[in-house]
């Protein structure tokens, strides 16, 4: 669908997944959203069930996207969002010279840690190498590795652990580092 007015919210997708989880093996469910209809069969034959969902709403406030100011750029000091205050750009394409945005490649839940109770993959001030894992985006119970797009030092982490990330959201900022910074960081 190219019309953004027909895009489902995270809450609506979650409800669809909950409904699908309730369908017994061998069952079938038909979801109707406005004029669209989706029929899902789980396994072989079985009883069919029909569910009508309300029209998609826009009441859910999405997580900040790359086009919005990171909190530190506004001088805010939210818990879990630390870094060089006042230095972050408002969008990934307006980053300060030498800074690279780590953007979410998909909408999902951002995890800073490999599992609950473990230390975060990275903290502000850590040196990272290109390809190093810096987080996870969970989508439909699938864990997707988020890796550093370049070598550098993590300057700001824009989302908290378990916060919803939208497609293109800036997850963190990495700044180029010279050899002295890399070895001392």
C-alpha positions as CSV (number, residue, x, y, z in Angstrom):
1,X,0.0,0.0,0.0
2,X,1.5,3.3,-1.0
3,X,-1.1,5.4,0.7
4,X,0.2,6.3,4.2
5,X,-3.4,6.8,5.5
6,X,-3.8,3.0,5.2
7,X,-0.8,2.1,7.3
8,X,-1.4,0.1,10.4
9,X,-0.1,1.3,13.8
10,X,2.1,-0.8,16.0
11,X,-0.9,-1.4,18.3
12,X,-3.0,-2.6,15.4
13,X,-0.3,-5.0,14.2
14,X,0.1,-6.3,17.8
15,X,-3.6,-7.0,18.0
16,X,-3.5,-8.9,14.7
17,X,-0.6,-11.0,16.0
18,X,-2.6,-11.7,19.2
19,X,-5.6,-12.8,17.2
20,X,-3.3,-15.1,15.1
21,X,-1.8,-16.6,18.2
22,X,-5.4,-17.5,19.4
23,X,-6.2,-19.4,16.2
24,X,-5.9,-23.2,17.0
25,X,-3.8,-25.4,14.7
26,X,-5.9,-26.3,11.8
27,X,-8.1,-23.2,12.2
28,X,-8.7,-20.2,10.0
29,X,-9.3,-16.5,10.6
30,X,-10.4,-13.7,8.3
31,X,-9.4,-10.2,9.3
32,X,-11.2,-7.3,7.8
33,X,-9.8,-3.8,8.1
34,X,-11.9,-1.3,6.2
35,X,-12.2,-2.6,2.7
36,X,-9.2,-4.9,3.0
37,X,-9.6,-8.6,4.0
38,X,-6.9,-11.1,5.0
39,X,-7.6,-14.8,5.4
40,X,-5.1,-16.8,7.5
41,X,-5.1,-20.6,7.8
42,X,-3.0,-22.2,10.5
43,X,-2.0,-25.8,9.5
44,X,-4.6,-28.1,7.9
45,X,-8.4,-27.9,7.9
46,X,-10.5,-26.7,10.9
47,X,-13.1,-24.2,12.0
48,X,-13.1,-20.8,10.4
49,X,-13.4,-17.6,12.4
50,X,-14.1,-14.1,11.2
51,X,-12.9,-10.9,12.9
52,X,-13.5,-7.3,12.0
53,X,-11.0,-4.8,13.2
54,X,-11.8,-1.1,13.5
55,X,-10.5,1.3,10.8
56,X,-6.8,2.1,11.5
57,X,-6.4,5.1,13.8
58,X,-3.6,7.6,14.2
59,X,-3.9,8.0,18.0
60,X,-0.7,6.1,18.7
61,X,2.3,8.4,19.1
62,X,5.3,6.9,17.3
63,X,8.8,6.9,18.6
64,X,11.0,9.8,17.4
65,X,12.1,9.4,13.8
66,X,15.2,10.6,12.1
67,X,13.4,13.8,11.1
68,X,12.8,14.8,14.8
69,X,15.4,16.3,17.2
70,X,17.2,13.8,19.4
71,X,16.6,14.8,23.1
72,X,20.2,15.9,23.6
73,X,19.9,18.3,20.7
74,X,17.2,20.1,22.7
75,X,19.3,20.1,25.9
76,X,17.1,17.5,27.5
77,X,18.5,15.0,29.8
78,X,16.1,12.1,29.8
79,X,16.9,8.9,31.6
80,X,18.8,6.5,29.4
81,X,19.5,9.2,26.9
82,X,23.0,10.4,27.4
83,X,25.7,12.0,25.3
84,X,27.1,15.3,24.1
85,X,24.3,17.7,24.8
86,X,23.5,20.2,22.1
87,X,25.7,18.4,19.5
88,X,23.3,16.0,17.9
89,X,21.6,16.8,14.6
90,X,17.9,17.0,14.0
91,X,18.0,14.4,11.2
92,X,20.5,11.8,10.1
93,X,21.3,13.8,7.0
94,X,22.1,16.9,9.1
95,X,24.5,15.2,11.4
96,X,27.5,17.1,12.7
97,X,30.6,16.5,10.6
98,X,32.1,13.1,11.3
99,X,29.0,11.8,13.0
100,X,27.0,8.8,11.7
101,X,23.4,7.9,12.7
102,X,22.6,4.3,13.5
103,X,19.1,4.1,12.1
104,X,16.5,1.4,12.6
105,X,16.0,-0.6,9.4
106,X,12.5,-1.5,10.4
107,X,9.8,-0.7,13.0
108,X,10.0,-2.8,16.1
109,X,11.2,-2.9,19.8
110,X,14.7,-1.7,20.3
111,X,16.8,-3.6,22.8
112,X,20.1,-2.2,24.1
113,X,20.9,-5.5,25.9
114,X,21.3,-9.1,24.6
115,X,18.8,-10.3,27.3
116,X,17.1,-8.9,30.4
117,X,19.6,-8.2,33.2
118,X,22.7,-8.2,31.0
119,X,24.9,-5.3,30.3
120,X,24.1,-3.1,27.2
121,X,25.9,-3.9,23.9
122,X,27.4,-0.4,24.0
123,X,27.4,2.7,26.2
124,X,28.1,6.4,25.4
125,X,31.9,6.7,25.1
126,X,32.5,3.2,23.9
127,X,34.6,2.7,20.8
128,X,32.8,0.5,18.2
129,X,34.0,-1.1,15.0
130,X,32.1,-1.3,11.7
131,X,29.8,-4.3,11.8
132,X,29.9,-4.6,15.6
133,X,26.5,-5.4,17.2
134,X,25.1,-2.4,19.0
135,X,21.5,-3.4,19.6
136,X,18.6,-5.5,18.5
137,X,15.2,-4.7,16.9
138,X,12.5,-7.3,17.6
139,X,9.8,-7.7,15.0
140,X,7.2,-10.4,15.4
141,X,9.4,-12.3,17.9
142,X,12.3,-12.2,15.4
143,X,15.5,-10.6,16.7
144,X,17.3,-8.5,14.1
145,X,20.9,-7.5,14.9
146,X,21.7,-3.8,14.6
147,X,25.4,-3.2,13.8
148,X,27.6,-0.1,13.7
149,X,27.8,1.3,10.2
150,X,31.3,2.7,10.8
151,X,34.1,2.8,13.3
152,X,33.9,5.4,16.0
153,X,32.8,6.4,19.4
154,X,29.2,6.2,20.6
155,X,28.2,9.8,21.3
156,X,24.5,9.5,22.1
157,X,22.0,6.7,22.6
158,X,18.6,8.1,21.5
159,X,16.2,5.3,22.5
160,X,15.8,3.6,25.8
161,X,15.8,-0.2,26.2
162,X,12.5,-1.8,25.1
163,X,11.3,1.4,23.4
164,X,9.5,1.3,20.1
165,X,11.5,2.3,17.1
166,X,10.0,3.4,13.9
167,X,11.5,2.7,10.5
168,X,14.4,5.2,10.1
169,X,14.5,6.2,13.8
170,X,17.9,7.3,14.9
171,X,18.9,4.7,17.6
172,X,22.3,6.2,18.4
173,X,25.0,8.5,17.0
174,X,28.6,7.4,16.4
175,X,31.4,10.0,15.8
176,X,34.6,9.3,14.0
177,X,37.5,8.7,16.3
178,X,41.2,9.2,15.9
179,X,43.6,6.5,17.1
180,X,44.3,8.3,20.5
181,X,40.5,8.5,21.2
182,X,40.0,4.9,20.2
183,X,42.6,3.5,22.5
184,X,41.7,5.7,25.4
185,X,37.9,5.2,25.0
